[in-house]
Amino acid sequence: MSEIKHIGVIGAGAWGTALAQTAAKAGRQVTLWAYEGDVVEAINSAHENTVFLPGVTLDPALRATQTLSDLAACDAILSVTPAQHMRAVMTQFVPHTRDGLPIVLCSKGIERGSLMMMSEVLAETNPKARAAVLSGPSFAIDVAKGLPTAVTLACADETLGKALMQAISAPTFRPYYADDLIGAEIGGAVKNVLAIACGISEGKGLGKSAHAALISRGFAELTRLAIAMGAKRETLSGLCGLGDLVLTCSSPQSRNMSCGLALGQGQSLDAIMGERRAVTEGVASAPAIVELAAKHGVDMPICQGVHHILSGGAGVEEMITALLSRPLTEEGH
C-alpha cells in the first residue's frame, strides 16, 4: 500500500492529543478533531491542550479542527473517542470515509447494551473501513513527553499493520505487530475494571500482597474471557494484556486506579465522577464485561465485585469479604 503521510486523529483528550503529538514528531501531517471548541482554540493558538494535557508544548504543525470533514483526505485515522461514544462519532464520520480507509481503534472498552468490542462497532457503523487496534501500557503524559513506550498494534492484514506501525513509530514510541484484535481489545477493556479493584485495595490499605494477588488473579480472569472469545494466549501475555494490566493497576496516575483509590477511601462514585472531565473507561465498561462473561460462561469474580460496588449493589467491605470467602480452588481456575 502507499505510504501513510497524513494521519487524522478523532478525539482530543489526553490520549488522542499524545498520539497526535507522536505522529507529528514522526514527521506526519496530523489533523486532530476535537469536540470541544476551547480545545481546538488552545491547540491552534497556544500549541497546548490546556484542558486535557496541560503543560505539554505541542508540535506547531499539528492542526486541530471541530469539522470531521477536514479528516476526509487523511491516509489513516486514529479513533480515540471514549468507547461509549464511538458509535455516534463513527456514524457521523461515515460520509467522509472511503473504501479501505484504515481506522486504528485506540479506545479501550466494551459498548454497553450491545456488548460489542470497538472493532465490532466499527464494522457495524462504518463497514468501508479497515480496522486495527492500538493498545498497551501507555500513559498519555509519558507518550506526549517522548518517554520510552512500547505498545501493540493488532491488525488482521499484516501488510496494513506494518504500514501503520511505520507511520506512527518514533524513536521513543515502539509498536509491535499482532494479528489478534480480540486479545488486544479484551486486554485493554478488562484491565480498566481490574485497576479499579486494585485502587480500592490500595485505598482500604490492604497491603502490597493483596495488590499483587489482585493483579495475578485478575489476569487469570482477563485470560479466561479472552480465550473464550477466540483470543490467542500469547497476545494476553504481551504488552496489550499483561503489560497494560501491570501499568494501569500500579499507578494512581491511571484514572481507573485513582477512581478505585477514592472509592476505597470512602468517597462516593457520584462525587468522584463529578470532579472529572476526562472519561474513566472502567466505570462504563464494568457492566458490559460482566454481561459478556455471563454470556460466555466465564467466572470473573473480581470484575463482578467491582461492578456490584459501582452499581451500588454492595459496599466495599462486603465485596472484600465475599471475595475472600470464595471456595478454595486450583490456581488455574
Residue pairs with C-beta under 8 A, 6 or more apart in sequence:
1 159
1 160
1 163
2 75
3 75
3 163
3 167
4 28
4 75
4 76
4 102
4 163
4 164
4 166
4 167
5 28
5 29
5 75
6 28
6 29
6 30
6 31
6 73
6 74
6 75
7 20
7 23
7 28
7 29
7 30
7 31
7 74
7 75
7 76
7 77
7 78
7 167
7 168
8 30
8 31
8 32
8 33
8 70
8 71
8 74
8 76
8 77
8 78
9 16
9 19
9 20
9 23
9 30
9 31
9 32
9 33
9 77
9 78
9 80
10 16
10 33
10 68
10 71
10 77
10 78
10 79
10 80
10 81
10 89
10 93
11 33
11 34
11 35
11 79
11 80
11 81
11 82
11 89
11 106
11 107
12 20
12 32
12 33
12 34
12 35
12 36
12 39
12 40
12 43
12 49
12 52
12 64
12 80
13 52
13 80
13 82
13 140
13 278
13 279
14 49
14 52
14 53
14 140
14 141
14 144
14 278
15 80
15 106
15 107
15 138
15 140
16 32
16 78
16 80
16 81
16 106
17 32
17 43
17 49
17 52
17 53
17 56
17 58
17 140
17 144
18 53
18 56
18 140
18 141
18 143
18 144
19 78
19 80
19 106
19 134
19 143
19 168
20 30
20 32
20 58
20 62
20 78
21 56
21 58
21 59
21 62
21 143
21 144
22 143
22 144
22 168
22 170
22 173
23 30
23 78
23 167
23 168
24 30
24 58
24 59
24 61
24 62
25 59
25 146
25 170
26 167
26 168
26 169
26 170
26 173
28 167
28 168
29 61
30 59
30 61
30 62
30 63
31 63
31 64
31 65
31 70
31 71
31 74
32 43
32 62
32 63
32 64
32 65
33 64
33 65
33 66
33 67
33 68
33 70
33 71
34 40
34 43
34 64
34 65
34 66
35 66
36 51
37 66
38 50
38 51
39 49
39 50
39 51
39 52
39 64
40 64
40 65
40 66
42 48
42 49
42 50
42 51
43 49
43 58
43 62
43 63
43 64
44 63
44 64
47 57
47 58
47 59
47 60
47 62
48 54
48 55
48 56
48 57
48 58
49 56
49 58
51 277
52 277
52 278
53 140
53 141
53 144
56 141
56 144
56 145
65 71
68 92
68 93
68 96
69 95
69 96
71 77
71 93
71 96
72 96
72 97
72 98
74 101
75 102
75 167
76 101
76 102
76 103
76 104
76 164
76 167
77 93
77 101
77 102
77 103
77 104
77 129
78 103
78 104
78 106
78 134
78 168
79 86
79 89
79 90
79 103
79 104
79 105
79 106
79 107
79 118
79 122
80 106
80 107
81 89
81 107
82 107
82 109
82 279
82 281
82 284
83 107
83 108
83 109
83 110
83 111
83 118
83 189
83 281
83 284
83 285
84 109
84 111
84 112
84 279
84 284
86 105
86 107
86 111
86 118
86 121
86 122
87 111
87 121
87 124
87 125
90 103
90 121
90 122
90 125
90 126
91 125
91 126
93 126
94 125
94 126
94 128
97 103
97 126
97 128
97 129
98 128
99 128
100 128
100 129
100 130
101 128
101 129
101 130
102 129
102 130
102 132
102 160
102 163
102 164
103 122
103 126
103 129
103 130
103 131
103 132
104 131
104 132
104 133
104 134
104 153
104 164
104 168
105 118
105 119
105 122
105 131
105 132
105 133
105 134
105 185
106 133
106 134
106 135
107 118
107 281
108 135
108 185
108 188
108 189
108 191
108 192
108 281
108 285
109 118
109 188
109 189
109 192
109 281
109 284
109 285
109 288
110 116
110 117
110 189
110 285
110 288
110 289
110 292
111 117
111 118
111 121
111 288
112 284
112 285
112 287
112 288
113 288
114 120
114 121
115 288
115 291
115 292
115 295
116 124
117 181
117 182
117 185
117 186
117 189
118 133
118 185
119 131
119 133
119 181
119 185
122 129
122 131
123 131
130 155
130 157
130 160
131 155
131 156
131 181
132 153
132 154
132 155
132 160
132 161
132 164
132 181
133 152
133 153
133 154
133 155
133 181
133 184
133 185
133 188
133 240
134 151
134 152
134 153
134 154
134 168
134 175
135 151
135 152
135 154
135 184
135 185
135 187
135 188
135 239
135 240
135 244
136 149
136 150
136 151
136 152
136 239
136 240
136 243
136 244
137 149
137 150
137 151
137 239
137 243
137 244
137 246
137 247
137 248
138 149
138 151
138 244
138 247
139 247
139 251
139 253
139 254
141 253
142 149
143 149
143 173
146 170
146 171
146 172
147 172
148 172
148 174
149 172
149 173
149 174
150 174
150 175
150 176
150 239
150 243
151 173
151 174
151 175
151 176
151 239
151 240
152 175
152 176
152 177
152 178
152 184
152 235
152 238
152 239
152 240
153 161
153 164
153 165
153 168
153 175
153 176
153 177
153 178
154 161
154 177
154 178
154 179
154 180
154 181
154 183
154 184
154 185
154 235
154 240
155 161
155 164
155 177
155 179
155 181
156 179
156 181
158 177
158 179
161 177
161 179
162 177
164 175
165 175
165 177
168 175
169 175
176 238
176 239
178 184
178 235
178 238
178 240
180 231
180 232
180 235
182 226
182 229
182 230
182 231
183 226
183 231
183 232
183 235
183 236
183 240
183 241
184 235
184 240
186 222
186 225
186 226
186 229
186 231
186 236
187 222
187 226
187 235
187 236
187 240
187 241
187 244
187 245
188 240
188 244
189 281
189 285
189 289
190 218
190 221
190 222
190 225
190 226
190 289
190 303
191 218
191 222
191 241
191 244
191 245
191 248
191 249
192 248
192 256
192 280
192 281
192 282
192 285
193 256
193 282
193 285
193 286
193 289
193 302
193 303
193 306
193 307
194 214
194 215
194 218
194 219
194 221
194 222
194 245
194 248
194 249
194 302
194 303
194 306
195 245
195 248
195 249
195 254
195 256
195 257
195 260
195 282
196 256
196 257
196 259
196 260
196 263
196 282
196 283
196 286
196 306
196 310
197 214
197 218
197 260
197 302
197 303
197 305
197 306
198 211
198 214
198 215
198 218
198 249
198 250
198 257
198 260
199 252
199 254
199 256
199 257
199 258
199 259
199 260
199 261
199 262
199 263
199 264
200 260
200 261
200 263
200 264
200 306
200 309
200 316
201 210
201 211
201 214
201 260
201 264
202 211
202 252
202 257
202 260
202 261
202 264
203 260
203 261
203 262
203 263
203 264
203 265
203 266
204 264
204 265
204 316
204 320
205 264
206 320
211 249
211 250
214 249
214 302
215 245
215 246
215 249
215 250
217 302
218 245
218 249
218 302
218 303
219 236
219 241
219 242
219 245
220 331
220 332
220 333
221 298
221 299
221 300
221 301
221 302
221 303
222 236
222 241
222 245
223 233
223 236
223 241
224 298
224 299
224 300
225 289
225 292
225 293
225 296
225 298
225 300
226 235
226 236
226 241
227 233
227 236
228 296
228 297
228 298
229 292
229 296
235 241
236 242
247 254
248 254
248 256
248 257
249 257
250 257
251 257
252 258
252 261
255 276
255 278
255 279
255 280
255 281
256 280
256 281
256 282
256 283
259 269
259 272
259 273
259 280
259 282
259 283
260 306
262 271
262 272
263 269
263 272
263 309
263 316
264 316
269 283
269 310
269 312
273 280
273 283
282 306
283 310
286 303
286 306
286 307
286 310
287 307
287 310
287 311
289 300
289 303
289 307
290 300
290 303
290 304
290 307
293 299
293 300
293 303
293 304
299 333
301 323
301 326
302 323
305 314
305 319
305 322
305 323
306 319
307 313
308 314
308 319
309 315
309 316
309 319
314 322
